[in-house]
Amino acid sequence: MNRRGFFKRALGAVALAATTVYFPKSLDPVVLPKAKRPMRTLWTKEAKKDLNAYHSLELEGELTRILSEEIRREVDKELIMDLRRLI
């Protein structure tokens, strides 16, 4: 089986699976409370130089990526907890 056939078949299966999902007829708006969670990172110039020299990574970019993943996890965790309360 070639690559194109595999992806076409996989996309068809995904489309078929997506048709079995049921959504409520109406969605009610919900007010979400604001929550402040301060996040902070510190680094030294030496750490920045070492990371770039040994691993060819840019420190600011990596820290930004890690912090954004952490924020996403926190939001997901809150959403899951809210959904559990509704069930």
Buried (B, 14 or more C-beta within 10 A) or exposed (E): EEEEEEEEEEEEEEEEEEEEEEEEEEEEEEEEEEEEEEEEEEEEEEEBEEBEEEEEEEBEEEBEEEEEEEEEEEEEEEEEEEEEEEE
